[in-house]
Amino acid sequence: MANLEDLEEQKVELINDLLATATVIEELWNYHPDNPEKKDVVAEYNQLLKIQGDIENEIKSLGV
């Protein structure tokens, strides 16, 4: 039988899992077809590619 400490640790892990799941659901809702204010996936993807390139260039410019 699990002791109280083990049960509390399991509860914390489950709460963390629940929060992580809620975060993913919230993010996916931004692109869901039923969302009347949905984001354009292609535009968001292209914006992230630009940000990625900018960050990579900044890292290269550090010269370290």
Buried (B, 14 or more C-beta within 10 A) or exposed (E): EEEEEEEEEEEEEEEEEEEEEEEEEEEEEEEEEEEEEEEEEEEEEEEEEEEEEEEEEEEEEEEE
